[in-house]
Every structure is written in structure tokens, then in C-alpha cells.
């Protein structure tokens, strides 16, 4: 029992994406000033991100039509992205698409280094670089945070739930870059080596659209990955 179609969208450009410019940590205090002290679940989209979501919504509606259910992580940036996408639909169509928040598809917990600059993180955790090289980006845990392997456990719970609830239906999921990596691990049965890092150029773009389909009996199969339909702003890596 599977959904007939699972469409996964990474959130649009957030203020934190813009401030970090694809780096693991902030470059300096000036770079983090706009978002410092804002918890991850309250990080909003940029103006460009709002436009990305709206442009993506028009393409998603044209390609997939009405969904039977829409899920997001409950974080501000996924809520705003889902709202932007659904703005392309008529009020009557939106009434047919229940929208739910699910904490199992929230972003990976970044831990204590969340608001740190590169210099601060290296000073506070001088062992981190070697630890990360040893265990790799799938198993290593940021101090106080989650590994991607940890995230896979809750992603699997989410997938099992939607399989039970949405047999033969179309489901839209708006989530985060790290969570998408974990969804792909679970859905495509990656081995650990494949999961250690994104191949060059394969990081999910802001509002990148990934599609899986099933006939209801066979597992969901990847149809296409990271399709981008917007023409404004920048596709930054990050949470």
C-alpha cells in the first residue's frame, strides 16, 4: 500500500540560507547579524524565497494538479513555502487539500554550533574537523545535535504513516535539505557510502521538486530529482 505519487519540495530561500551563503557556519559576525538568536523553526523566507515558492506553485499545479494531502515540517520556512505553492490553486481546490505539520520531517538538529562563526566553532570544538573526517557526514553528530542517521529513523516513521493513510493518493511534502537526503536514503535504499555526501552539484536547490511514483504494490520509484521551476533569487545549499 503506497501513495501513487509523492512530491517532495525543499523550502524556498530562507534568511539563514542567504546569510550563510552555503557555508557550514557563518563567515563572521556581520554575516549572522540579521538572524542571530532566531531559533531554527522560526527562520522565515526572504523576499526572493516567497517569489520562488509562488513560481514553483504554478508549475506544480500545472504538472500534478490537486493533491490529496500536503505535509510540511511546521517550521516557518516550510509553512511559507507550502502557502506560496498552494496560492496557485483556487479556493475550492485548496479546500480539497488538507495541510498538516509533521515533526518527523523537521530539519536535522544542528546543535550548539547553530549560531557560531567558523572561528568560534573551531575554537569551541577543535576536534570536530578530524571527527567529521573519520565518521563522515552521515554518521557524525554535530555537538548537541543529530546525525543524518538519526534523522532517517524519524523519516522512516513518517513514510510508514503516509503509506497507511494515503494508499493510491497524491501527497505533497515540503521539507528541508537534510531531510530530503534522508528520505532518499530510505526510499531508494542507499548504502552508507552513497549517503555520506551529496555528489557534486546534487545538493537540493531551494524549491527543488523531487517526484516518486508507485502503482500501489511496488515501492515508490524515483521519477525525477531536484527540478527547479523558478527564475528569481539563488539556489543556496543549507537547511
C-alpha positions, -999 to +999 in steps of 0.1 A: +000+000+000+017+032-013+007+067-024+005+068-061+027+099-062+049+115-036+062+150-045+089+164-022+098+201-023+127+217-004+117+250+012+124+283-007+154+305+001+154+314+038+171+344+056+196+320+071+204+304+037+211+339+024+232+349+054+253+317+053+258+316+016+262+278+016+288+277+044+285+253+074+290+282+098+287+320+095+317+337+079+317+364+106+295+384+130+283+407+102+270+377+082+249+363+111+237+397+125+203+395+107+194+361+120+213+357+152+192+345+181+164+333+159+157+296+165+157+273+135+119+267+135+112+305+132+136+313+103+115+329+076+118+331+038+135+360+021+115+381-004+131+361-032+121+329-014+085+340-013+086+345-051+104+312-056+075+294-038+049+312-058+066+304-091+071+268-081+034+265-071+023+275-106+044+247-121+034+221-095-003+228-101+002+225-139+021+193-136+004+174-107-030+190-102-047+187-068-031+167-040-049+145-016-027+158+013+000+183+020+026+180+047+053+204+060+077+204+089+059+231+109+090+254+105+082+289+094+101+285+061+083+253+051+049+268+061+056+298+040+068+277+011+037+255+013+015+286+014+033+300-016+028+268-036-008+265-027-015+301-037-015+288-073-047+268-066-082+281-064-100+283-030-121+253-040-090+232-048-073+242-016-103+231+004-097+196-010-061+195+002-057+191+040-024+206+052-007+191+082+025+198+101+046+167+109+076+170+133+091+138+119+102+157+087+117+187+106+153+196+097+183+180+114+190+195+148+223+215+143+232+215+180+254+240+198+272+255+167+239+267+152+247+304+157+285+302+156+310+317+131+337+294+117+363+308+140+340+303+171+332+267+161+368+258+156+378+273+189+350+257+209+353+223+192+389+219+179+384+181+175+354+185+152+371+185+118+390+153+125+359+136+140+339+146+109+366+133+085+366+100+105+328+093+106+316+113+076+286+134+070+260+107+075+270+093+109+288+122+126+267+142+151+272+180+155+278+187+192+244+186+208+226+178+176+216+149+153+234+129+127+216+122+094+214+086+105+193+098+135+170+117+111+165+086+090+148+069+119+121+095+122+118+099+084+110+062+082+082+067+108+068+094+086+069+073+054+052+044+072+024+067+083+017+082+049+017+047+033-010+037+057-030+069+053-027+076+016-029+044-004-032+053-041-032+091-033-011+121-043+009+136-015+030+168-014+057+172+012+075+204+019+107+199+040+144+206+043+176+197+025+190+173+051+156+156+055+154+151+017+188+133+018+173+110+045+141+105+025+162+095-005+182+071+017+150+054+029+131+054-004+159+044-027+177+021-003+210+038-004+240+022+012+261+041+037+288+051+012+261+067-011+247+086+019+280+101+031+277+132+010+258+147-019+276+142-052+290+174-067+261+196-079+234+173-064+225+193-033+188+201-034+180+235-046+156+259-029+122+248-041+138+218-059+110+193-067+116+156-065+090+131-076+083+094-068+055+072-082+041+038-074+013+016-088+003+009-052+020-025-049+056-018-059+079+006-039+078+042-047+103+048-076+122+080-083+109+097-114+130+129-113+151+148-088+155+185-079+135+200-107+136+238-105+108+259-119+115+294-106+136+321-122+143+345-093+169+345-065+196+320-057+197+282-050+217+281-018+228+250+000+218+246+036+190+237+060 
